[in-house]
Amino acid sequence: MYQDNVEGLMNSEIRQDKYQDLKYILLWINENDTKNMFGEGQIPFFENNCSHANCYLTTDKYLINDDYTKFEAIIFDVHDLQIWKNNNFPSLRSYKQKYIFYGKESSDDVPICSAFANKYFNWTWSYKLDSDIVSPFIEVKDFEGNIVASKRVVNWKTNMTFLSEIDLQPLKHKNKAMAWINRKCHTRNNRMQFAKRLQRAFKENSLEFDIYGCGQLDCANDKCLENIQKDYYFYFTPEDSNTEDYVSAEVVTAYKKFAVPIVIGGANYHKFLPEGSYINAGATSIDKLVALVEYVIKNPKIYHSFHRWRNYYIISEAEKFKGVCEVCEYLNDVSKYGVFSVKTNFRKWWYSGPLFERCFPKSPEILYDPNNSRHL
């Protein structure tokens, strides 16, 4: 039904007047791949209520007179960029085109090894807060719907008031210290190893830290998830990658279930989560963390203070393809589309760790320099 409505709108005279001068965007995919994660045509821009909807997104390289250099922009997904081979990239490039890097996976999981990535992209679109188009996994809004975080500069409210007695009811019957539902068993940062050390320290202090999944406690049909709100004071949310600005949506589980998240990762959490709403395990020792948890549990008013944010903010997952509206907006903005820009040292921006350790040794490959692709 929605598809019919969109097609009807696109065929109407009103649409032709309002959305003329289409900007064409190509999602570059390998020949054997047919997926379009965003959606085809103008539908992504209508579905997201974009202020500019005069953009047309496709995976069809031959849509415009069999010439992909005629597209205003080409989007490259990070998963297709780890191996730079001749047949993976455009052989021709227009100076007017914007090449857009899209990355929603941790840079620690998908580093870009080739030096040819430098000076290749005009715009970046990722979870990193210094991207040209920022697409975080979580967002914090005030009650008027304004986005407060995630941002590079955030001003959190101070002197927040406590919840009312009615609002405190979900916190009254908790009786266990912490839980964690682990859905990704093997990670480069060995978070399970850290969790087991933490679990032993909890046990030594007569505190329960229940780990579900990955060979630990069973969580059939997500029944353990139902018990988070009822039983647990805290919820452990270690990131699967200790990467700058990488805060996954897993932390939202804690907030939704009225548990205080204990976080650990590579991000500056001040830019992502309300002050006083979480504990950063990476900022202290295990012994001090356990002592703090025990102290907070024994002092209900202090525990309740971790929930004061609920009087001011809404914390939720961000839209899956947040940023798609900005792509169309940028293509309509002469001050952005009409000005040359390039990510000079892209590799260092995307992955700040030692690339040599991540990228070598690799199997021998014929490296292709896409910067030498012929410009029109």
FENQUI-V33716 format. One record per residue. RES is the residue in one small letter. SS is DSSP state (H for helix, E for strand, L for the rest). PHI is phi in whole degrees, 0 to 359 (* if undefined). Layout:
res=RES ss=SS phi=PHI
res=RES ss=SS phi=PHI
//
This chain:
res=m ss=L phi=*
res=y ss=H phi=297
res=q ss=H phi=301
res=d ss=H phi=298
res=n ss=H phi=296
res=v ss=H phi=295
res=e ss=H phi=296
res=g ss=H phi=296
res=l ss=H phi=295
res=m ss=H phi=293
res=n ss=H phi=270
res=s ss=L phi=278
res=e ss=H phi=294
res=i ss=H phi=298
res=r ss=H phi=297
res=q ss=H phi=297
res=d ss=H phi=289
res=k ss=H phi=277
res=y ss=L phi=237
res=q ss=L phi=283
res=d ss=L phi=60
res=l ss=L phi=295
res=k ss=E phi=257
res=y ss=E phi=263
res=i ss=E phi=237
res=l ss=E phi=254
res=l ss=E phi=271
res=w ss=E phi=284
res=i ss=L phi=230
res=n ss=L phi=291
res=e ss=L phi=302
res=n ss=L phi=272
res=d ss=L phi=251
res=t ss=L phi=239
res=k ss=L phi=286
res=n ss=L phi=228
res=m ss=L phi=294
res=f ss=L phi=273
res=g ss=L phi=113
res=e ss=L phi=264
res=g ss=E phi=69
res=q ss=L phi=271
res=i ss=H phi=305
res=p ss=H phi=302
res=f ss=H phi=278
res=f ss=H phi=287
res=e ss=H phi=297
res=n ss=L phi=264
res=n ss=L phi=51
res=c ss=L phi=292
res=s ss=L phi=294
res=h ss=L phi=244
res=a ss=L phi=240
res=n ss=L phi=271
res=c ss=E phi=237
res=y ss=E phi=234
res=l ss=E phi=251
res=t ss=E phi=207
res=t ss=L phi=256
res=d ss=L phi=276
res=k ss=L phi=296
res=y ss=L phi=254
res=l ss=L phi=297
res=i ss=L phi=256
res=n ss=L phi=52
res=d ss=L phi=57
res=d ss=L phi=223
res=y ss=H phi=286
res=t ss=H phi=285
res=k ss=H phi=275
res=f ss=L phi=288
res=e ss=L phi=293
res=a ss=E phi=212
res=i ss=E phi=232
res=i ss=E phi=260
res=f ss=E phi=243
res=d ss=E phi=278
res=v ss=H phi=303
res=h ss=H phi=294
res=d ss=H phi=267
res=l ss=L phi=247
res=q ss=L phi=282
res=i ss=L phi=239
res=w ss=L phi=268
res=k ss=L phi=237
res=n ss=H phi=308
res=n ss=H phi=279
res=n ss=H phi=267
res=f ss=L phi=228
res=p ss=L phi=298
res=s ss=L phi=268
res=l ss=E phi=235
res=r ss=E phi=213
res=s ss=L phi=271
res=y ss=L phi=298
res=k ss=L phi=279
res=q ss=L phi=288
res=k ss=E phi=252
res=y ss=E phi=269
res=i ss=E phi=246
res=f ss=E phi=276
res=y ss=E phi=241
res=g ss=E phi=220
res=k ss=L phi=244
res=e ss=L phi=251
res=s ss=L phi=303
res=s ss=L phi=296
res=d ss=L phi=288
res=d ss=L phi=276
res=v ss=L phi=229
res=p ss=L phi=291
res=i ss=L phi=259
res=c ss=L phi=275
res=s ss=L phi=291
res=a ss=H phi=293
res=f ss=H phi=291
res=a ss=H phi=289
res=n ss=L phi=296
res=k ss=L phi=66
res=y ss=L phi=265
res=f ss=L phi=258
res=n ss=L phi=274
res=w ss=E phi=231
res=t ss=E phi=242
res=w ss=E phi=222
res=s ss=E phi=200
res=y ss=L phi=286
res=k ss=L phi=291
res=l ss=L phi=288
res=d ss=L phi=258
res=s ss=L phi=290
res=d ss=L phi=295
res=i ss=E phi=237
res=v ss=E phi=266
res=s ss=L phi=226
res=p ss=L phi=286
res=f ss=L phi=274
res=i ss=E phi=230
res=e ss=E phi=215
res=v ss=E phi=245
res=k ss=E phi=240
res=d ss=E phi=276
res=f ss=L phi=288
res=e ss=L phi=268
res=g ss=L phi=90
res=n ss=L phi=283
res=i ss=E phi=282
res=v ss=E phi=265
res=a ss=E phi=207
res=s ss=L phi=267
res=k ss=L phi=212
res=r ss=L phi=290
res=v ss=L phi=233
res=v ss=L phi=231
res=n ss=L phi=247
res=w ss=L phi=278
res=k ss=L phi=294
res=t ss=L phi=246
res=n ss=L phi=53
res=m ss=L phi=287
res=t ss=L phi=275
res=f ss=L phi=285
res=l ss=L phi=292
res=s ss=L phi=289
res=e ss=L phi=300
res=i ss=L phi=294
res=d ss=L phi=290
res=l ss=L phi=278
res=q ss=H phi=305
res=p ss=H phi=298
res=l ss=H phi=261
res=k ss=L phi=285
res=h ss=L phi=247
res=k ss=L phi=289
res=n ss=L phi=216
res=k ss=E phi=234
res=a ss=E phi=292
res=m ss=E phi=204
res=a ss=E phi=226
res=w ss=E phi=210
res=i ss=E phi=256
res=n ss=L phi=266
res=r ss=L phi=256
res=k ss=L phi=226
res=c ss=L phi=284
res=h ss=L phi=242
res=t ss=L phi=226
res=r ss=L phi=293
res=n ss=L phi=270
res=n ss=L phi=53
res=r ss=H phi=294
res=m ss=H phi=296
res=q ss=H phi=299
res=f ss=H phi=296
res=a ss=H phi=297
res=k ss=H phi=292
res=r ss=H phi=297
res=l ss=H phi=295
res=q ss=H phi=297
res=r ss=H phi=297
res=a ss=H phi=294
res=f ss=H phi=299
res=k ss=H phi=298
res=e ss=H phi=297
res=n ss=L phi=252
res=s ss=L phi=59
res=l ss=L phi=245
res=e ss=L phi=268
res=f ss=E phi=233
res=d ss=E phi=267
res=i ss=E phi=252
res=y ss=E phi=251
res=g ss=L phi=88
res=c ss=L phi=56
res=g ss=L phi=83
res=q ss=L phi=260
res=l ss=E phi=291
res=d ss=L phi=281
res=c ss=L phi=228
res=a ss=H phi=298
res=n ss=H phi=57
res=d ss=H phi=60
res=k ss=H phi=296
res=c ss=H phi=296
res=l ss=H phi=298
res=e ss=H phi=294
res=n ss=H phi=271
res=i ss=H phi=302
res=q ss=H phi=297
res=k ss=H phi=285
res=d ss=H phi=251
res=y ss=E phi=251
res=y ss=E phi=287
res=f ss=E phi=235
res=y ss=E phi=228
res=f ss=E phi=279
res=t ss=E phi=230
res=p ss=E phi=284
res=e ss=L phi=287
res=d ss=L phi=279
res=s ss=L phi=208
res=n ss=L phi=271
res=t ss=L phi=241
res=e ss=L phi=305
res=d ss=L phi=70
res=y ss=L phi=267
res=v ss=L phi=233
res=s ss=L phi=283
res=a ss=L phi=286
res=e ss=H phi=299
res=v ss=H phi=296
res=v ss=H phi=296
res=t ss=H phi=304
res=a ss=H phi=298
res=y ss=H phi=297
res=k ss=H phi=294
res=k ss=L phi=263
res=f ss=L phi=55
res=a ss=L phi=243
res=v ss=E phi=275
res=p ss=E phi=286
res=i ss=E phi=254
res=v ss=E phi=258
res=i ss=E phi=201
res=g ss=L phi=180
res=g ss=L phi=260
res=a ss=L phi=271
res=n ss=L phi=273
res=y ss=H phi=293
res=h ss=H phi=302
res=k ss=H phi=278
res=f ss=L phi=237
res=l ss=L phi=233
res=p ss=L phi=302
res=e ss=L phi=301
res=g ss=L phi=80
res=s ss=L phi=252
res=y ss=E phi=210
res=i ss=E phi=238
res=n ss=E phi=265
res=a ss=H phi=293
res=g ss=H phi=282
res=a ss=H phi=259
res=t ss=L phi=207
res=s ss=L phi=275
res=i ss=H phi=298
res=d ss=H phi=299
res=k ss=H phi=291
res=l ss=H phi=295
res=v ss=H phi=297
res=a ss=H phi=297
res=l ss=H phi=294
res=v ss=H phi=300
res=e ss=H phi=297
res=y ss=H phi=296
res=v ss=H phi=295
res=i ss=H phi=296
res=k ss=H phi=282
res=n ss=L phi=234
res=p ss=H phi=307
res=k ss=H phi=295
res=i ss=H phi=292
res=y ss=H phi=298
res=h ss=H phi=298
res=s ss=H phi=295
res=f ss=L phi=291
res=h ss=L phi=252
res=r ss=H phi=297
res=w ss=H phi=303
res=r ss=H phi=296
res=n ss=H phi=281
res=y ss=L phi=227
res=y ss=E phi=230
res=i ss=E phi=236
res=i ss=E phi=249
res=s ss=E phi=208
res=e ss=E phi=290
res=a ss=L phi=284
res=e ss=L phi=304
res=k ss=L phi=305
res=f ss=L phi=247
res=k ss=L phi=303
res=g ss=L phi=115
res=v ss=H phi=297
res=c ss=H phi=293
res=e ss=H phi=294
res=v ss=H phi=301
res=c ss=H phi=293
res=e ss=H phi=298
res=y ss=H phi=296
res=l ss=H phi=292
res=n ss=L phi=266
res=d ss=L phi=258
res=v ss=H phi=300
res=s ss=H phi=292
res=k ss=H phi=253
res=y ss=H phi=288
res=g ss=L phi=274
res=v ss=L phi=245
res=f ss=L phi=287
res=s ss=L phi=213
res=v ss=L phi=207
res=k ss=L phi=272
res=t ss=L phi=297
res=n ss=L phi=255
res=f ss=H phi=299
res=r ss=H phi=301
res=k ss=H phi=292
res=w ss=H phi=294
res=w ss=H phi=287
res=y ss=L phi=229
res=s ss=L phi=272
res=g ss=L phi=280
res=p ss=L phi=286
res=l ss=H phi=298
res=f ss=H phi=302
res=e ss=H phi=292
res=r ss=H phi=274
res=c ss=H phi=256
res=f ss=L phi=228
res=p ss=L phi=282
res=k ss=L phi=238
res=s ss=L phi=295
res=p ss=L phi=301
res=e ss=L phi=219
res=i ss=L phi=278
res=l ss=L phi=279
res=y ss=L phi=245
res=d ss=L phi=266
res=p ss=H phi=291
res=n ss=H phi=290
res=n ss=H phi=267
res=s ss=L phi=297
res=r ss=E phi=288
res=h ss=E phi=273
res=l ss=L phi=268
//
